[in-house]
Amino acid sequence: MIKPLKILLINPPDDLQNFLGKGSQFMPVLEPLGLLSIAAYIRQSGYDVKVLDAFAAKFSNEMVKDFIVKTKPDVIGLTSFISNGEVVFEIGRWVKQNCPGIFVVLGNVHAGAYAEAYLRSGCADCVVHGDGEEVFVRIIKQIEDKSSLADIPSLSLLLNGCYRPPTECALVKDLASLPLPARDMLDPKLYNFPNITNMPYSYRLGRVAKHMFTSRGCPFNCAFCAVQKHHGRRHYSIPQVLEEIQVLIEQYKTNYIFFMDPIFAVDKQRTLELCHKIKESKLKFRWGCEAHVNCIDTEMIRAMESAGCHDMSFGIESGVQSLLERVNKGTNLADIEYSIALVKKHTRIVIGGLFILGLPGETYQDSLQTIAFAKKLPLDMAQFSIFVPYPGSPMFHELSSKGEIDTGVRADGTLDTSVWQRYSSYIAFTGQVPIWVTPGLTAEKLRLLQKKAIREFYFRPKQFLYQLQRLSFSEINKAFSAFGAVVETSNSNKEISLVNRSAT
């Protein structure tokens, strides 16, 4: 009798402290829903599967290796992000060198961008491009049958030492065919949003926050984003969405859910229907989402608030129209102002604005204009990131093809994964140097600009008091400690000097 294959899916350790510094304490610990969706589909297909969230469990690399030795899986799946890419490299190579009988699969956008380098470095047997559920089960079946994986078009492989790229991106066209993510495979105590967070919802003792998806893909084509429209926008069925909400409320005692869709409120009729069904079901919870200024109107936002919407964030990016056009944002400043004013006029929904400093072609004066625009808008929250050409995005392909960024891939084909640490967008909280800086700025100017943006937005009297009200007494010192790096006075004269030089 053939022994059934044992599958282990791993969310690797992740050094957020290195990438975000003191800002890491604002980041929620979220269930790895991509892996949990794959795990649920594998289990539904009749296979033995386990999930290890080494990040949430605070496992070291050595602890992950020990876990692999003890559990003796036949197939390992590792999800790869820019922040854990170096760990994936180390663990994948260790497995292939020390446990060669284990088949290693990599997935996610970062793995796809570096597929050839990962494979040639001996970190994996294949890389999945696109949705992983159906492809992973197909991989398992073909390993069982001892048949070639070469006929799976969404895989990249080494065939007889030659790199075979994928010919298509895997898409689950009917998301209703998928089971709910297998949250039961992980300890729910490991997950919640921190009391101090970079998100608009305030967390108090006894509240439980979760996240989920109602769709995949994005219809827009922003040049800085790795979620591209050619991946296909697809929706989970509304009954499926309601079922997952009910599970989160009844089984996990959830009070707040953040819909993690790249853009939630895009399809007006579907949004209205979902809001109606939430009200009809009498499910009591608050929720948040990301929206697009081109897609909302009065009817939609009123329906969202009536169904429990507490907050929405808009990707505003810049206060300079030419820069928005440079990155294919598809918005204009007047529409941004109108849409945010519309939400403020007709609802009490909390609004967050997401901004990027250092976009291609940006000057110091442009950055100051973006900061001024953020302060002009009636926003409750704002995030100011530094532009990073993330692997898998159009800007990454453009700049790497011109040789303007260090991808870590060397001329001899070797991979220097330490470079990936510089793909950090929160340099105000760290000592990291950005991987790329637009010619009109410098890394130090960007660092000062990010601090200036945070300081000028949040330290206005009305904003300061609003944020203070969101904190409990015990959290105040922690918050001020984190923001101490932003308000340090040692750079004040240097900052004034930069402004004066930019004006000449």
Summary of the structure (lengths in Angstrom):
residues: 504
radius of gyration: 23.0
end to end distance: 80.3
largest distance: 80.3
contacts: 1647
relative contact order: 0.10
helix: 44%
strand: 16%
